[in-house]
Structure formats: C-alpha cells, structure tokens
Amino acid sequence: MKPLMSLISALLLVGCANRDIGVLTYKQAVMRYGPPDKERVIDGCRVAVWKQGTSTSSFGNAYGSTMYADHTTEIKQMILTFDQNGILRSVRK
C-alpha cells in the first residue's frame, strides 16, 4: 500500500508543478515541497531535485539464526528548473 501512496503523491507533485510553470518562484516551491534534496546552478539557472519514496532494509534474528530481509521502494524524483529571476521554467520527473 505504501508504494502506491508514494506513486500517487509523486504524480500529484508533478501535476501541480506543471501548472505552475512561469508563475511559481523558487521560494514558493521550497515552502510547498520543503527544501530540495539536491540543487545546483547551471548557466545562471537553479536546478532543484525533490525525491519522493522510501528505501528501507531490516535485519533481525529469529530463534538463534540470523535473517536479513531487504525491502526497497522505488524512489521518484521531481526536477524543477528556475530561471535567473527564480521563476519556474521546466518540470521533469
């Protein structure tokens, strides 16, 4: 159920961001999505990456034997590019 919720959440983020091209500022994006996971400036434009999803692992001991279970959930990312004035110009997923 969690992977499905993560996917729905990621799709909603991208859908909302597409409507904001030319309107949303970098500061508003940070207020809406939180601080980006990564960002850098390329040719004067700010490229920010937000990640959605989780990756988990578990380690346990059952009746004296060691068991290791690894569970990974796909991580989606949303890449927003802002122009030199801080206005959203493109959205990639």
N, C-alpha and C positions, 0 to 999 in steps of 0.2 A: 504494500500500500504506500510506503514512503517513497519508492521510486516514482510511482505515478504522481504523487503530490509534488515532488520536486520537478518533474517534467511539466506539469500544469503551471507551476509557479514560474518556471523559466520562460514558458511560452507567453504568459501574461506580461512578464517584464519586457520581453522583446516587442510584443504587440503594442504596449503602451509607449515604449521608446520610439517606435516608428512614427507614431502620431505627433511626436514632439520635435521632429527634425525642423530646424530653423527657428524654434521657439525656446526649447529648454536650454538653460545655462548649465555650466559645469557645477556651480554651487547648488543649483536646484537638484541636479542629479545626485549629488552627494547627500543632500537632505532626504531624497526619496529612497535611494538604494543603500545608503551608508557609504563609508569610504571604499574606494576601489581596491581590489586585491593587488593590482599592478597598474602602473601608469608610466608613461614617458612622453617626451616632446619630440616630434619628428617634423622638421621643416616648419616650425612655429605652431604646429597643431598638437593639441594634447590628445593622446590616445589612452583611454582608461578601460580596464578589464574588470568586470564583476563576474564572480563564479557562483554558480548555484549547484547544490547537491552535496553529498557527503561520501566519504570513503572511510570505512571502518574495518577494523580487524579485532578478533577476540582470541584470547589464549586462556585455556583452562586445564584443570586436572580432574579427571574422573576416575575414581576408585583406584588410585595409585598409578594410573597410566597417564601420560601426557597427551593431550589432544590440542590441536591447533585448527581453528576454523577461520578462514579469511573470507570476508564479505566486502565486496566493493560495489558501490553505487556509481553509476556514470555521472560525471561532473560536466555540466553545461556551462558555457561562458557567454557573456554578452560584451561586445567590444563597441564602445562609443567613441567617436572622434569629434572633437570640438575644434572650431577654428580659432584664430588668434584673438578673437573677441570673447571666447568662451561659450559660443553658441554651438549647439549640436548640429553636425553636418552629415554624419552617417552612423548606421547601426549595423553591426554584423553579429551573427551568432555562431 
